[in-house]
Amino acid sequence: MREQDRLAQRRTRPAPPPPPGRGSRLGIVLATALLVVVAAVVGALVLSTSKKPAASTATPTVGAATPTVRVAAAATPATPAKATPLAVAAATRVATVAPTATKAPPTPTPIPPTPTPIVGTFGALPPADMPSGNSAGRSLDFQFRLDMSLQDVPSQAPVFKFQHRTWTAAQAGALADSLGIGGTPTDQGNGSFQVSGKGSLYVANDLIQYAAATTATPVPGPLPTSDILVQEARSWLLSHAIVGAEAGPGTVASSNATLGRATVLIKPVQPAPILSQIPSASITLDAAGDVLEANVQWPAAMTQSTYGLRGASALWSDVQSGRGYVEVDPSLLPSGAVQGTVTLTSAGLAYTTASSPNGNQYLVPLVVFSGTSNISGASQPVPVKVYVAAAGAQSAPRG
């Protein structure tokens, strides 16, 4: 009976749980796969509802790559979980192929336009007053060559406008008294006055003409040095307020020791050099330094404005075609025909007058090319300058 009791107890005792094996591990794998599938489906639905292509955007070409799906192996052999279509779709990576960008053709570098010359506050300018030909007053057969860069030619310069003098009888009388003439001014019309006494005075606009008394006799004999003559002439102008401190140093234009006379020419200190005779003051003195006569053409003041100049190539073309004024010392030229080659090595500015019909008067810029010439028959190279009209907003020069 005891053996039977032991058998009966074994039948009624609950069986111990089976050791972990293939069945439990397979369940875990299937549960994990199911969670992955559910997460993938939810993610796909969210992406499909949030990313809708705009109607106006072109649909790019899409290439669907079919990847290899691998399931991680369990610790012990197990039957792989069966992949569902949803799992495959979620695990599939879709590669978007970007449209091929079309390379734009290179943009050509624009050529900067030639700048328009600056037009100053005086507007269009009248033609420049230029002498024609050359300073030697004879035929010159020159061939010109350029030994410099055209980039060194000036491209702009100031233009000066005259502020003309105006006179009253009282002003003319005051100047006559200062010069020791005395007398009463006579109105000559249009703002001009004549005064006679111990000498004579005539004033009209920018012109002042003075002559010492006819009884004055020039002192003969050796003349002072050029520096002293210029100093005497300039001091006379300043002491009588005929011109202001803007007067330049001056030069002796002519002298005659036999007659005891010398003429000093003074021009403004700015601009310089001035090719024309206006503005200027011509003062004739004797050997004692006394002023015998004066001819002054000088404005009350000058205002200025910057103007652009013509292109350097156009200026050089004027030189080559003979449209410039040639300055050369005639004493250095041989007799007979003058032929030679002129090599121009520098360029600068000079000035001359320009007058309009309405009475406005200006100092306008010229470009002056400088160099030397090799002339057949000359004992040495001869300096040469060629002046050409330069302002852009200007008519062709007169002369």
ABEGO torsion letter per residue (X at the ends): XAAAAAAAAAAABBBBBBBBBAAAAAAAAAAAAAAAAAAAAAAAAAAAAABBBBAABBBBBBBBBBBBBBBBBBABBBBBBBBBAAAAAAABBBBBBBBBBBBBBBBBBBBBBBBBBBBBAAEBBBBBBBBBEBAAGBBBBBBBBBBBBAAABBABBBBBBBBBBBBBAAAAAAAAAAAGAEEBBBBAEGGBBBBBEBEBBBBBEABBBBBBBAABBBBBEBBBBAAAAAAAAAAAAAAAGABBAABBAEBBABBBAAAGBBBBBBBBAOBOBBABAOBBBBBBBBAAGBBABBBBBBBABBBBBBBBBBBAAAAAAAAAAGABBBBBBAAABBBEBBBBBBBBABBBBBBBBBBBAAGBBBBBBBBBBBBBBBBBGBABBBBBBBBBBABABBBBBBX
